[in-house]
Amino acid sequence: MTAHPFMFGPASRQIFGIFHAAEDARPGDTAVLVCPPFGQEGLRTHRLFKVLAERLARAGVATLRFDFHGSGDSPGEETDGELDGWRRDLCCAHEELRRRAPTSRIVWVGARLGATIAVLAARNGRCDPARLVLWEPVIDGRRYARSLREEHVAAIDTTFCIPDLAWRRSLAREPDAMPEEVLGTLLSPKLRSQLGALVAESLPLTALHDTLVLTPPGDEHTAQWAAEQQSRHMPVRLAYFQHRLDWTSDPYPNSAMVPAGALNRLQGALYE
């Protein structure tokens, strides 16, 4: 089994990727493009997607993992990060995977903000995934930013002997304000503006591919968004999925670095 790290994309915007070549690949097989989450969520799921890619490669599924510009091992600054550029990065990664697996049916597996970027990229017509697998997509930017701020404050409270109360006061005073930093990651002014404008209505799906949405039981916002897409006769299905992964922190009780249930669910989502 071979994992090949490399740089790709235009010279002005290089992207770091790792290609996991399929064992015993055959024409018409599936290939997977992993669309990672943002910030701490991306760090938290790095090992999970590495193990998933290795498992898929052994099963004959070529997989490309990559880091968006300004994140992970890709060039660029955190302050360069924004949704439009990341959408173009995803399409560039799609074309790279198409070049390496030219006869394969390509499925995008996106998590959290990576799933949101997948929706934005798939509807612009430049990319042609056969299926989207959206794992807890972010469909409300302000709600997402607030949850990250709350996690940030909680981390400060538990990490330091004398917590910095300014963060908690700021959260109480302006609960819906867009943060400049969350859990060690900077948000560019443009990204803060884009998240502030991100609502379910700005994420319509298309009929060019089928979509599977995975979300925990009780997530009414995502369920409502999926139902609205179904009412537009889009080929989308919602499936409830509970897992033992805390998106933003390792030491929480009952959290797992690579929950077997998540691996099995994501691998099965390629074909159902």
C-alpha positions as CSV (number, residue, x, y, z in Angstrom):
1,M,0.0,0.0,0.0
2,T,1.5,3.3,-1.1
3,A,0.8,6.8,0.3
4,H,2.4,9.5,-1.9
5,P,2.8,13.0,-0.5
6,F,3.2,15.7,-3.1
7,M,2.4,19.3,-4.0
8,F,-0.1,20.2,-6.8
9,G,-2.1,23.1,-8.2
10,P,-1.0,26.4,-9.8
11,A,2.4,27.8,-8.9
12,S,0.7,30.8,-7.2
13,R,-1.4,28.6,-5.0
14,Q,0.2,25.2,-4.3
15,I,-1.7,22.6,-2.3
16,F,-0.3,19.7,-0.2
17,G,-1.9,16.4,-0.8
18,I,-1.4,12.7,0.0
19,F,-2.5,10.2,-2.6
20,H,-3.3,6.7,-1.4
21,A,-3.2,4.4,-4.5
22,A,-5.8,1.7,-4.7
23,E,-4.7,-1.9,-4.4
24,D,-6.0,-4.0,-7.4
25,A,-7.8,-1.0,-8.9
26,R,-10.1,-1.7,-11.8
27,P,-11.8,0.6,-14.4
28,G,-15.0,2.0,-13.0
29,D,-14.0,1.7,-9.4
30,T,-14.7,4.4,-6.9
31,A,-12.1,7.1,-5.8
32,V,-12.6,9.4,-2.8
33,L,-11.6,13.0,-2.2
34,V,-11.5,13.9,1.5
35,C,-12.6,17.4,2.3
36,P,-11.3,18.1,5.8
37,P,-12.8,20.4,8.5
38,F,-11.4,23.7,9.6
39,G,-8.9,24.5,12.3
40,Q,-9.0,22.3,15.4
41,E,-11.6,20.1,13.9
42,G,-9.3,19.4,11.1
43,L,-6.5,18.5,13.5
44,R,-8.8,16.3,15.5
45,T,-9.9,14.3,12.5
46,H,-6.5,14.0,10.8
47,R,-5.7,10.5,12.0
48,L,-9.3,9.3,11.4
49,F,-9.1,10.3,7.7
50,K,-5.6,8.8,7.4
51,V,-6.8,5.5,8.7
52,L,-9.9,5.7,6.5
53,A,-7.8,6.4,3.4
54,E,-5.6,3.4,4.2
55,R,-8.6,1.2,4.7
56,L,-10.1,2.4,1.4
57,A,-6.9,1.8,-0.5
58,R,-6.8,-1.8,0.7
59,A,-10.4,-2.2,-0.5
60,G,-9.4,-0.9,-4.0
61,V,-10.5,2.7,-3.6
62,A,-8.0,5.4,-4.5
63,T,-8.1,8.3,-2.0
64,L,-6.7,11.8,-2.0
65,R,-6.4,13.8,1.2
66,F,-5.3,17.4,1.0
67,D,-4.9,20.6,3.0
68,F,-6.7,23.8,2.0
69,H,-4.5,26.8,1.2
70,G,-3.2,28.4,4.4
71,S,-3.9,25.3,6.5
72,G,-2.0,22.1,7.5
73,D,1.0,21.5,5.3
74,S,-0.2,23.7,2.4
75,P,1.6,27.0,1.8
76,G,-0.1,30.3,2.8
77,E,-1.0,32.0,6.0
78,E,-4.0,31.3,8.2
79,T,-5.2,34.9,7.5
80,D,-5.5,34.0,3.8
81,G,-8.2,31.4,4.5
82,E,-11.6,32.1,3.0
83,L,-14.4,30.0,1.5
84,D,-14.1,31.1,-2.2
85,G,-10.4,30.2,-2.3
86,W,-11.0,26.9,-0.5
87,R,-13.8,26.1,-3.0
88,R,-11.3,26.5,-5.8
89,D,-8.7,24.4,-3.9
90,L,-11.3,21.6,-3.7
91,C,-12.0,21.7,-7.4
92,C,-8.2,21.7,-8.1
93,A,-7.9,18.6,-5.8
94,H,-10.8,17.0,-7.7
95,E,-9.0,17.5,-11.0
96,E,-5.8,16.0,-9.5
97,L,-7.6,12.9,-8.3
98,R,-9.3,12.6,-11.8
99,R,-5.8,12.7,-13.3
100,R,-4.6,9.9,-11.0
101,A,-7.7,7.8,-11.2
102,P,-9.1,8.7,-14.7
103,T,-11.7,6.0,-14.9
104,S,-13.0,6.1,-11.4
105,R,-16.3,7.4,-10.0
106,I,-15.3,10.2,-7.6
107,V,-17.0,10.6,-4.3
108,W,-16.4,13.6,-2.0
109,V,-16.4,12.9,1.7
110,G,-16.6,16.2,3.6
111,A,-16.8,16.9,7.3
112,R,-18.0,20.0,9.1
113,L,-16.9,23.1,7.2
114,G,-15.2,20.9,4.6
115,A,-18.7,19.5,3.8
116,T,-20.0,23.0,3.4
117,I,-17.2,23.9,1.0
118,A,-18.0,20.7,-0.9
119,V,-21.6,21.9,-1.4
120,L,-20.3,25.3,-2.6
121,A,-17.8,23.7,-5.0
122,A,-20.1,21.0,-6.4
123,R,-22.7,23.5,-7.5
124,N,-20.5,25.8,-9.6
125,G,-20.3,23.3,-12.5
126,R,-16.5,23.0,-12.7
127,C,-16.4,19.8,-10.7
128,D,-18.4,16.6,-11.2
129,P,-18.5,14.4,-8.2
130,A,-20.7,11.3,-8.5
131,R,-21.8,11.6,-4.8
132,L,-21.4,13.9,-1.8
133,V,-21.1,12.5,1.7
134,L,-21.6,15.4,4.1
135,W,-20.7,14.6,7.7
136,E,-22.4,17.2,10.0
137,P,-22.1,20.1,7.5
138,V,-22.0,23.6,8.8
139,I,-25.2,25.3,7.5
140,D,-25.3,28.2,9.9
141,G,-22.1,30.2,10.1
142,R,-23.0,32.3,13.1
143,R,-24.1,29.2,15.1
144,Y,-20.9,27.5,14.1
145,A,-18.7,30.5,15.1
146,R,-20.4,30.7,18.4
147,S,-19.9,27.0,19.2
148,L,-16.2,27.4,18.4
149,R,-16.0,30.5,20.7
150,E,-17.7,28.5,23.5
151,E,-15.3,25.6,23.0
152,H,-12.4,28.1,23.1
153,V,-13.6,29.6,26.4
154,A,-14.1,26.2,27.9
155,A,-10.6,25.2,26.8
156,I,-9.1,28.3,28.5
157,D,-11.0,27.6,31.6
158,T,-9.7,24.1,31.9
159,T,-6.2,24.6,30.7
160,F,-5.0,27.5,32.8
161,C,-4.7,27.7,36.6
162,I,-6.0,31.3,36.4
163,P,-8.4,31.5,33.4
164,D,-8.4,34.6,31.2
165,L,-11.9,35.9,32.1
166,A,-11.8,38.4,29.3
167,W,-12.8,35.7,26.8
168,R,-15.8,34.7,28.9
169,R,-16.9,38.3,29.4
170,S,-16.6,38.9,25.6
171,L,-18.8,35.9,24.9
172,A,-21.4,37.0,27.4
173,R,-21.4,40.6,26.1
174,E,-21.4,39.8,22.4
175,P,-22.5,36.2,21.9
176,D,-23.0,36.5,18.2
177,A,-19.8,38.4,17.4
178,M,-17.4,36.8,14.9
179,P,-14.1,35.8,16.7
180,E,-10.7,36.6,15.3
181,E,-9.2,33.4,16.9
182,V,-10.7,30.1,18.0
183,L,-8.8,27.2,19.5
184,G,-5.5,28.3,18.2
185,T,-6.6,29.2,14.6
186,L,-7.0,32.7,13.2
187,L,-10.0,33.6,11.1
188,S,-9.3,36.1,8.3
189,P,-11.6,39.2,8.1
190,K,-13.1,37.7,4.8
191,L,-13.8,34.4,6.4
192,R,-15.5,36.0,9.4
193,S,-17.7,38.0,6.9
194,Q,-18.5,34.8,4.9
195,L,-19.4,32.8,8.0
196,G,-21.6,35.7,9.2
197,A,-23.5,35.4,5.9
198,L,-23.6,31.6,5.7
199,V,-27.2,30.3,6.2
200,A,-29.0,27.3,5.0
201,E,-30.6,29.2,2.1
202,S,-27.2,29.9,0.7
203,L,-26.4,26.1,0.4
204,P,-28.8,24.7,-2.2
205,L,-27.9,21.3,-3.6
206,T,-28.0,20.3,-7.2
207,A,-29.4,17.3,-9.1
208,L,-26.0,16.6,-10.7
209,H,-25.1,14.1,-8.0
210,D,-26.7,12.3,-5.2
211,T,-26.0,13.4,-1.6
212,L,-25.9,11.6,1.7
213,V,-26.1,13.8,4.9
214,L,-24.9,12.2,8.1
215,T,-25.9,14.0,11.3
216,P,-26.6,13.1,15.0
217,P,-30.1,12.5,16.2
218,G,-31.7,15.7,17.4
219,D,-29.9,17.9,14.9
220,E,-33.1,19.7,13.7
221,H,-31.4,22.4,11.7
222,T,-29.6,20.0,9.4
223,A,-32.7,17.8,9.1
224,Q,-34.8,20.8,8.1
225,W,-32.2,21.8,5.5
226,A,-32.1,18.3,4.1
227,A,-35.9,18.2,4.0
228,E,-36.0,21.5,2.1
229,Q,-33.6,20.1,-0.5
230,Q,-35.9,17.0,-0.8
231,S,-38.8,19.3,-1.4
232,R,-36.9,20.8,-4.3
233,H,-36.7,17.2,-5.7
234,M,-32.9,17.0,-5.1
235,P,-31.5,13.5,-4.8
236,V,-30.5,13.8,-1.1
237,R,-31.0,11.4,1.8
238,L,-30.6,12.1,5.5
239,A,-29.2,9.5,7.9
240,Y,-28.7,9.9,11.6
241,F,-25.4,8.8,12.9
242,Q,-24.1,8.9,16.5
243,H,-20.3,8.6,17.0
244,R,-17.7,8.8,19.8
245,L,-15.7,11.6,18.3
246,D,-15.4,15.0,20.0
247,W,-14.7,17.4,17.1
248,T,-12.5,19.8,19.0
249,S,-10.8,18.1,22.0
250,D,-9.0,14.9,22.8
251,P,-9.3,14.4,26.5
252,Y,-13.1,14.5,26.8
253,P,-14.7,11.4,28.3
254,N,-16.1,8.9,25.8
255,S,-14.3,10.6,22.9
256,A,-12.1,8.5,20.5
257,M,-9.3,9.5,18.1
258,V,-10.4,7.0,15.4
259,P,-13.9,5.6,16.3
260,A,-14.4,2.3,14.5
261,G,-18.1,3.2,14.0
262,A,-17.2,6.3,12.1
263,L,-14.8,4.5,9.8
264,N,-17.4,1.8,9.0
265,R,-20.1,4.4,8.4
266,L,-18.1,6.6,6.1
267,Q,-16.8,3.6,4.1
268,G,-20.3,2.2,3.7
269,A,-21.6,5.6,2.6
270,L,-19.7,5.3,-0.7
271,Y,-22.1,2.8,-2.1
272,E,-25.5,2.8,-0.3
